[in-house]
Amino acid sequence: MDIRRLSQTLLVAACAVASADAYAVSAVLDVTDTAWTSSFTNAANWMIDGVPSGVAGGALDPSVDYFVKGSKVLRNVAHCDTAFAGNSLHIGEAGGPVGTLALFAANGPRTTDFGTGEGLVLGNGTLCGWFGISNIVSGRVKVEATQSSPIKIYSNPRKSTIVFKAAISGGEQNSLWLFTRDNPGNTTWETGNFVCRFVDNSLSGYTGTINCFQCPKQYADIRASSEWRTEYSADTSTVFPGTLVLGYNCAVRGEEAGSVVSVANIDFKSNSCVNVIYDKSSKKASCVKVLSSFTFENRIRILFDSGYTLGNYPDGMQVPEIAVFKAPAGTVLNPEDFKLEATPFPVIEMYERTDVDGLSTLFLKQPCKVVTNTVKDDSTDADSSFISKANWSDGADPGPDRDYYTTKIIYAYSSSSTEELTFPGHSLAVKGGHLLLRAKSKKVRIKDYRVIGSVNRIGNYIGGVFNLAGRIYVDPSATNQFRVQDGGTIALESEVWGSGTVEIMKLKADTKGYVDLKGMNTNFTGKICLNGSDDVVNDEYCGFVSVSDSSSLGAPLDFWTYDALNIRAYSHLVITNSMVLETPNRGIYVSGPAYFNVSKDAVLAVTQRFTWNGRLTKKGEGTLAIGGEAPFFGTDGGAVPNEGFNTLAVVGGNLRALSSEAFEGVALSFASGTGLEIAIPADGRETICDYGVKNTLIDNPIVFADAKLPVRILTPGGSRERPAGLRRVAILTVKTAAASSLGLCTDSFELVNRPYSGCSQKVVETVDDVQGLTTFSVEYVRGFSVLVR
């Protein structure tokens, strides 16, 4: 007999006997608590073998183990500190029935103590805190819950806090979940902020997992706000030997400035962060220490607690070197793997080195003192305070050893420079201010330009071309407007980074305005809005944004954002080179009338998802190719398509279909001389509707000016050999009623190329009476047929 199997059998039997002995006398909650008078102290509501364990109002028995299961809810006593009097309190059973313990804290922080007997045993179900007041758990807590049947710890309403002072025990197989409400998969919640705190070394005996979740409703738009976050918080005394998993937008933070959060293992999921608590009087910050290992899906966000903003700091203030993240000695901490957000200072540098404790450490530092500007700059014909001492509070010309901060207007003007005008300071930060380009030179360079909070402007109001070079940081709470008028142009050579909003505006109705995006903005995770003037004289006086490389439009986002590129009324996106827009989660929102202007011989391929709430016009002799998922409608993707409003008009060049879903619900129109291209992918699909335009949600899906719509079939790599099994390639699928009302037939399409050698081709019509759909396809047959009329 297998000795190992025998020993395991005996061990299981022994555990069963031990379990039975441990719970020889057990009581089960009979009714869910619905009043302030709690079963927590009332023995009459607990049943032993179907009989109440005591009289009404009677105390619990310290020799009895009490179970909350069968979806019952037990409340503590809300108005005072309370101690559980039984031997143990079991919330659900691991892998079995669930139960709920609801902690109330009326009129101030309240402590619920489990210090006698076996304490609180968390098996399966929920532990929730109510009201925005601290609920404190002390004594002993044993975690029996597993990842498949976890204990879910949450709060209601927002900004509630649960504090564990209890000694928590549990093994590697055990799991606790933290999140803002009782169902992390519910997408309809109004969300809140939940902080779960572990203090007094409460986690020293727990080697399991703590998972933090954030409910998903705010995924669409809210990223940096602490109002929408689940946070794991611990004091310096608490060392967690298990694994902390931080889900979307969740954070790990210290209790206070100067505290160190110690965790053996951390897994940073998408958009999760380290929340730094900083005290400007003591110049101390909280820090996270990883004892063993950490992993991350994308860059780890470093942000300061929401109580700290830039503000008007005293002249000369300088933030010292502060440690925010520590890892075991020898670990390589690459600053590029971290993303600094919401800093309360004009400039923070981030770097890695070994600290005095021998650990690899990520440091932040403000290297220079701050000089402020409080006076509006009216310089128009002399050297402005951009390069002189005119309005700076230290009375000195700007220099590289200082950071400069203003809330006012500052001119980039020099009476002498004609080549390049360079700001000599270490950095220039603007909050609600304006930078006006009036220099004699054609290039203005700012090494480090910071846009902090509110709406800030960079303007060319006098015409001509200005090149802006250097680096521009846009704070998550900020909008940076590039404003042009009188036919002026801003050639934006600067690299844009940060996660705020860049808005490009044209000011006058009867002139053109250009912004040429030249920078490789691969660290920009914010939105770009194109905003032409609302009262334009004609299409030629719109706002024009020129792009020659897709990276100029920003980096991948951590979550789906429908309006990452927002094309507003009377704005042109001008594409000068062939490119593919496929950056993850960077949705395109059309709130036109707006324009894609694709230059001759260029192809703009867009696989990013569209949201339509307006009219888009394709101009230029190049090709617009659209693929990806079916589009959304309205401002949130929930509206019904409106064929008179959500339109795509092709007035020049060609439209190319990369997927059959990309135009579903969008009314298409083709001007004379334009055409449709169908791109056959290289993945071997052979379904009749895979390649063409499917447009079955509206009654007027397609119109074209000429008698026939030119159609070109594009094969992978220009192949001339027809794939085995391929016979038909769909051109258009519409409602049968729509095909009839529009007079569509096989003669409505003109095949302008013959992609496959040795094959005859013709347009055929297929009607699906069950679905009420009609599909027009090009059919390929090996050999040639002669048609006699």
N, C-alpha and C positions, 0 to 999 in steps of 0.2 A: 504494500500500500504506500502511496505517496505521503511521506512523513510531513512534507510542507503543507499539503492539502489538509491532512488530519489536524495539524496545529491550528490552521486557519479556522477549521470547523469548530474546534474547541474554544477558540478565542471568541467567535461570534456567539456561541452558546453562553459563554461566561458573561459577555456584554449584555445579552438579553436578560440573564438572571439579575445582573447588577442593576439594569434599568428597571426591572420589575420591582426589586427591593427598594430602589430609590423613590419610586412613585407609588409605594404601597397604599398611601392615603393621598388621594388627589381630588381636587374640586374643579369643576368646570363652570365658567360663567354662563348663567342661564339666559339673561336678557342684555341687550345692548344698552349702555348708559345713554340717557337722553336728558338728564338734568344735572344741576350743579352738585347734587348729593350723589356721591360716586360709590359704585360697588368696590372701589379701591379700598374702602374701609368698612363696607357693609356686608357681613357674612350671609345675610338672607338671600342675596342674589347669586350665591355660589351653591352648586349642587354636588353632593356626594352620593353616587348610586341613585340619582333621581330625587334625593331628599335635601332640602336646604341645610347648609352646613352650620347655620346658626339662626338666631332670632333677628328680626328687623333692627338694624342699628348695632347689632352685635359685632364684636371685633373678630378679625381673622385669626386663625390658629397658627402659631409659629411652627407647628410640626407638620403642616399640610402644604403640599405643592399645588399651586393654582394655575389653571390653563385657560387662556383666551383663544378660542378657535371657532370654527364654524361661522367665519365672517363676523363674529361679534366684536364690539368696540368697548374698551374699558377706558374710563377717564380717571385722571388723578383728581385730587381736591385742589381747585384752582386758586383759592384765596389765601392759602398758607403753605408753608413748607410741610411736606408729608413724608413719612417713612412707611414702606410696605411692610406689613406685619407678618406675612406668611413666610414659609421656608424658602419658596421660590415662586417667581411669576414667569410663566412660559407664554410667549406671544407666538401662536401658531406652532406647527411642528415641521421640522426639516423634511421637505419632500411631501408634506401632507397638508392638512387643513390650514387656512390662514386666519390670522387674528390682527387686531389693531390696538395699539396703545396710544391714546391721544393725551398729550400733555398741555395743560392750560396754565397760564401764569398771569392771573389777574392782579392788577394794582402793583406791579413791580416784579422783578426777577424772583422765581420760585424754584426751590430745590425739591426734587423727588429722590428719596434715598432708598437704595436696595442693599443696605449694609449688613443685614442679618441673613443667616442661612446660606442658600445657594445663590441668592440675588436674582437679577433679571436675566432670563434666557431667551434669546432672540432666535426663533426657529424659522418662521415663514410668515410674511405679511408686512405690516407697516408700523412705523413709529413716527408720529407727526407732532409738530409743535404749532400751537394756535396763538394768534395775536402777535403783534410786533414786539414782543418782550422775550427776554431770555428764559428758556426752560433749562434748568440745570439737573443733570443726572449724576448721582454720586453712588458710592458703594461698590457693588460688583456687577459686571455684565459679561455673560458668556454668549458668544456667537456660534450658533449651530447652523445658521442659514448657509446655503451654497449658491453658486453663481446661477444655477437653474431655478432655484427657489429662494431668492434673496430676501433679506429684510430691507425695505425701502424707507429711507429716512427723508422726510420732507417738511415743508412749512407752509402755513396758510394763515393770514395773507402774506403779502410781500414783506421783505426785510425782517422776517422772523429769524431767530437764532436758537440753536440747540447746543448746549455746552456739556461735554462729557468730562466729568471729574472722576468717574468710576474707573476701576481697574478692569480693562477689557481683555478677555481671553478668547482664543480661537486659533485654528491651524490654517495651513496654506490652502486648504480646500474651501474655507469659509469666505463669505462675501457680504459686504454692506454696500447699499446704493444710496447716494445722496442726490437729491434734485428738488426743484422748486415746487412741484405739485405731485399728486399721487399717481400720475400716469405719464411717463416721459414720452410716450408715443402720440399723445393727443396734440394735434396741430391747431386747436381752436382756442387755447388758453390765452387769457391775459397773464403775462408772466411777471415774475418778481425776482427779488434778490434773496438768496438764502445762504447764510453762513453757518457751517457746522464746525464748532470749535472743539479741539481736543487739548486738554491742559493737564497739569500735574502728573505728567508721565503716564497718562491713562492708557496708552497704546503699547507699552513695553512688553505685554504678554500676548499681543495679537500679531500673528504672522500671515494673516490672510490678505484679502484684497478690499480696498475701498474704491468704488467706482463713482465718479461725479458725472451727472448728466444735466443737460439744459434742455428745457422743452423747446420744440422747434418752431413755434410761430414766428419768432423774431428773426429767423434765419435770413429772411429776404432782405433785411436792410440794416439792422442794428448790430454793430460789431463791438464798439469799444465801451459802451455804457455799462457802468457797474450796476445799473438798475436791473440788468437782465443776466444775472450770472449766479451760478452755484459755486461757492468757494469752500475749500478745505482750509481750515486755519488751525494753527498750533502754536503753543508757546515754546520757549527755548528748552524747557525741561522735558518736553515730550519728544521721544525718539520712536518713530514708527518703523519696526523691522520688517513690515510687509511691503505690499505694492499699492501705490496710488495711481489710479487711471483717471486722467482728466479728459472728459469729453468736450464736445464743441463749446467754446466760449467759457469753459470752467477754469477756475483759478486755484492756485495754491498761494497762501499768504501767511505772513507772520502776525502775531498778536499785536505788536507795536513796533515802533522804530527801535532798532537795535536787537530785536529778537531774531533767532535762527530756527527755521523749520527743518528738522532732520527726518529724512525718509530714505529707507533702504533703496527702493526702486520706484521710478516714476515713468509712466507712459503718457507722453503728451500727444493727444489726438488733435485733429484739425482745429486751428484757431484757439487752442487753449493757451494759458498764460501764467506768468509769474506776476503777482500783484505786489508792488513794492510800497511799503509804508515808510514815508520819509518825514522826519521832523526837522524843519529849517532852523529852529533855535539851537538844538543840540547837534545838528548836522549828522544825524544817524539814520540808518535805513535798515529795514528788515532784509533778511537773506534766506535763500533756500539752499540747503545742503543735501546732496545726494550721496548716500553712503556706499552704494554698490553700483547701480547702473541706471541709465535713463535712455529712452527712445523717443523719437518725435516723427510725426507724419509730414509736417512742414515747419516753417520757421516758428520758433517759440516766441510768443509775444511777451515783451517786458513792458509793463505799464505801471504808472504811479497811481496810488489810490485816488479816487475821484475827488477827494477833499482838497487836492492840491492843483492849482492852475498857475499860469504864468504870472499874471498880475504885474504890478509896478514894483519891482524889487529895488531896494536902495542902491545907489551908485556904488560900484566897487564890490558888490556882493559876488562871492565866488563859491560854488559848491565843491567841496573836497572830494577826493576819491572815495567811492563807496562800493562795497562788494554786494552783489545781488544774487549770485548763483555760484555754488561751489560743487565740485565733483572730485572723485578720488584722484590722488596724485598720479600723474602720468596721462590723465584723460586730456584729449585735445578739445578745447572749447573754441570753436570757430565763431567769431562774432557774426559772420555772415549767416549762421544758423539761428540767429536771434533777431527779432524785429522790435525796435524801441518805439513805443507809442505813448501819446498823451503825456509828454514830459512837462514838468512845471517850469522849465528853464529855456532860455533861447537856444542854447546849444549844449548837447551832451555827447561826449565821445565814449565809445564802447570798445573795450579791449580786454584781452586775456593775459594773465601772467600767474605765476605761482605765488600764493600768499605766504605770510609768515608762518602759517600753520602747515605748510607743505602741500596744500590742496590747490588743484587747478581752479582758478577763480575768474569769473567775469566781473569786470569793474566798469563803473560809470564815473565820469568826471566832467565837470565844467571847467575847461582849462583856463579861461580868461575871465577877468572882471567885466561887469556889465556897465555900459554907459547908455544913458537914456536920452531921448529927445522928446520934449513936451511942447514945442512950438511949431506951428505950421510953417513949412518952407515956402516962401514966395519968390525964390530965385528964378528968374526967367532970362536974364541977360548977363549973369555973372556966375562965378563958380558956386555951385550949390553945396549944401551941407552933405551931399553924397560923398564929396571928396575933401571938404574943408571943415573947419571947426565952428562954422556959423551957429548952428543950433544945438550942438552936442553939449551935454551938461558938464563935461569935464573941461570945456574950453580949449581942447587940443584937437589938432588934426587927427582924423581916424588913423589907427595903426593896427598892425597884426597881432598885438598883444591884448586886444579888447574885443568883446562882443557888443554889438550895438542893437538897441531895441527902441522901437517907436510905435506910437499909435496915430501919428499924424501923416501929412503929405510930405514926401521927400522927392526932390527932383534929381534925376541923373543928368547933370548939365555941367559942361566944362567950356570955358571961353577959349581954350587953347587946344585941347585934344581933338584930333581929327581921325586917328586910326582906331584906337581902342581905349575906352574909359573903364578903368578898373577900380572897384571899391577896395580901399586898402585895409579895411578892418578884417578881423578873423571871421566874423559873420555879421549878417544883418537880419534881425527878426522884426516882423511887422504884425501888429494885431489891430485889425480894423483900419489900417492905414493904406496909403496909395504910394506906388512908385511910378512916377511919370517920366517917360523917356523923351528928353528934349536935348540930348547931347549933340554936339557937332559931329562927333564920331558916329560911325555906323555900327559899332559893336560895343555893348555894355557888358562887363563881366563882373559877376558877384560869385566869389568862391563858394559861399554857403548862405543861401537866402532862405529864411524860415518864415513860413506862414502859420501863425498861431491863432486859432479861434476866430470867430466872426467871419465877415466878408472882407477880403483884402483885394486890392486892384493893382494890376500892372497895365499901364495905358500908353498907347501911341495915339495921341490926339491931334497931331499936326501933319500927318501924312508921311510919305517916305517909308524906307525900310530900316528897321532896327533889328540887329542881331543881339539876342540876349543869351549869354553863355554862363557856364558855371554849374551850380546845383541848386535845386529848389525843393525844399521839404514842405509838404502840405499836411498839417496836423489833422487828425481824424475829425475834429470838431470844426474845421475851417473850410471855407470856400475861397479859392484863388481865382479871381476873374482876370482874364486877358481881354482888354477892351480896345477896340480899334475904330477909327473914324477917318473921314476925308480920304478914303482910299489907302489908308495906312496899312503897313504890314509889320508883324512881329515874327521874325524868324527865330523860333525857340530852339536854340542849340542846347540849352540847359537840360541836364538830366532831372526829371521830376521823380520824386519818391515820396513815401508816406502813404496815407490811406484816406486823405480828405477828398475834396471835390475840386476839379479843375473845370471852370466854366469859361467858354470862349464866346465873346459877345461882339456884335457890330452895333454901333450906336446910331448912325444916321440912316434915314430911309433912302436917300438918293445917291449914295456912294457905295463902293465896294469896301470890304474889309477882309484882310487875310491874316491868318495865323498859320505858319508853316511849322509843323511838328517834326523836328529833326533829331531829337534826343532818343537814345535807346532807354526807354523808361521801364526797364525790367524789374525795378524794385518799387514800382508804383502799384498799389492795390486799392486805389480809390476809383471814383467815377469821373468820366469826362462828359461834359454837356456842351453841345453845339447850339448856340442861341442867336439866330439872326434877328434883325429888327422886325417888329410886328407890323409896321406900316410901310413896307417896301414899295417902291414904285413899280418895279417888275422883277423878274427872276434874276436879272443880271446884277441887281443891287442887294444881293443876299450876303450873308456872312460865309466866308470860304475858309475851310480848314484843310490844309494840304498834308498828306501823309505819304511817305515813300517806303516805310518799313512798318510791318504790323506791330513790332515791339514798342513803337511810339505810343500805342494806345493802351499800354499797361501790361501788368503781369497777371498770372492766374489768380483768381480769388478763392478763398477758402470755402465758399458756399455760393449757391446760385443767387445771382443778382440780376434781375430782369432789365434794369436800366443802367448797367455799367457804362454803356455808351448810349447817351440820350440825345437823339437827333430831333431838336425842337424846330419850331416854325422858321421857315425861310433861311435854312442853313444848308450849306453844301459840304459834303465830305468828298474831297478831291483826291483821287488815287492816281499817282503818277507812275508807279511800278507794279508789276504783278505781285500779288501777295495772297496769303491765306489767313483769314481770321478764324482761328480755332482755339483761342485761349480759353481754358476751362472756366466756366461759370460767369464769363463776361457777356451777359445778355445784351441785346441791342433793342432799344425802345424807340419806336417811330411815333412822334407826336406832331408830325409835320403840319402843313406841307413842307417836305424836306427833299433833299436830293443826294443821290450817289452819282458823282461825276467821274467816270472811269476813262482814263486817257487812251488814245489809240494804241493798239497792240498790247494793252495791259489787260490782265484778268484779275478781278477781285473775287476770290472764292470765300464765301462766308458759310461756315458750319456752326457758328454760334447761334443760339436760339433767338428768334425775333419775338418781340411783343408789339402788336400793332394797335395804335390808337390815333391813326392819322393817315396821310397820303405820302407815299414815297415815289419819286420820279427818278428813273435811271436815265442819265444823260451821258454824253461822250461816246466816242466810237469804239471804246473797249467793251469788254464782256463782264457782266455781273453774274456770278455763279452762286446759287443758294442751295444749301443742303441742310442736313441736321434734322432735328425733331420738328413736329408740327408746331406752328406758332401759337403764342398766347394772344389774347385780346384784352382791351381795356387797360387799366392801370395796375391790375393785379392778376391778369391772366384768366379771370373768371367771367368776362363779358361774352356776349354772343357776337359773332362776326357781323359787321355791317358793310355790305358790299359797296355802298356809296361812299364809305368813309375810309375803310381799310383797303386801300388800293395800291397797286404797283403799276405805274405807267412806264413803258419802255419807249422812249422817244428818240433814242440813238443807240447804235450798236446792237448787241444781242443779250438775251437772257438765257442762262444755262441752268438746267435742272440737275442737281446732284443727288436729290432724293425725292421720292414720290410724295412725302408728307410736307415738304417745305413750304408749299403754297396753299395748303388746305385752308379754305376760308378767306383767302385774299383775292380780290377781284383783279385780274390781269388785263392790261390793254397794250396793244402793240401798234406803234405808229408805222406809217409807210416806210419801207426800207429796213425795218428791223425784223428780227427773227428769233426763233426758239431753238436752243441746242439741248440735246439729251445726252448726258454722259453716262455710258455704260461702265459700271464699276468692274474691278478685276476679281471680284470674289465669286464669280460663277453663278450668281442667282439667275433663275430662269422664269420666275413668276411673271405673269403678264403685266402686272401693275407696278413692278419694282422700280422701273427706270423713269417713267414719265411724270407728268404733273397730275396729281390727284386733287380735285377741287369739287367736293360734294356737299359742302355746308351752305352754299349760297346759290341763288337762282340765276345770277348773271355772272358766271365765273370767268369768262374770257371774251374779249372782242379784239378784232384786228382790222386795220384800215384797208388793207389790200384785199383782193378777192380770195387770195390764198395766203396762209401763214407759212413762210419758209421754215423748214425743219431740217436741222443737221444732226446726224447721229455720230457721236464721238466714241471711238473704241479705245480700250486701254492700250497705251503705248503706240497708238496708231496701227494696231494689228489689222491685217487684211484677211486673217483666217477666222471664219465663223466658229465659235466654240461649239463643241458637240452638244446637241440637245437644244440649243438656242434657236427658236424659230420666230418669236415675236418680241418686239420692244415697244412698250407702251409709250404713246405720245401724250395722251390726255384722257383722264377719266372724270366724267361729270354725271350729274343726275340726267336720267333719260329725258325728263321733261325739259330740262335746261337745254340739252342738245337739240331737241325739237324746236323750242321757241327761238333759239339762235340760228336755226337752219344749218347746224353742223352736219357734215357728211364726209365721206372719204375724200371728196374733191376739195374740201376746205384746207387741205394740207399739201404743201409742195415739198417733196424730198429733194434737197439740193446737193446731196452727195451720195455716193455708193460706197459704204465702208467695207463691205466684204466682197472679195473677188470670187467669181464663180457662183454668185447667188443672184437670183432675181429678187426684186423688192416691190412691194405695193402696200398701200394703206388699206387696212381692213377695219371693219366695225364689229364690235361684239357687244351684245345686249344681255345684261343680267336682270331678268324679270323679277327675281326674288328680291334683290337689293335695290332695284330701280335705278341701275347705273348703266351707263354706256361708255365703252372704252374704244378709243381710236388708237390703232397700233400699226407699226410697220412690220410686215411679214417677210421673212427671208426664206427662200426655197433654193436648194442647191440646183444648179443648172439655170438655163434661161428659158423664159416663156415668150412667145410671140403673141401679141394682142392685135387682132384684126378688127378694125372698126367698120 
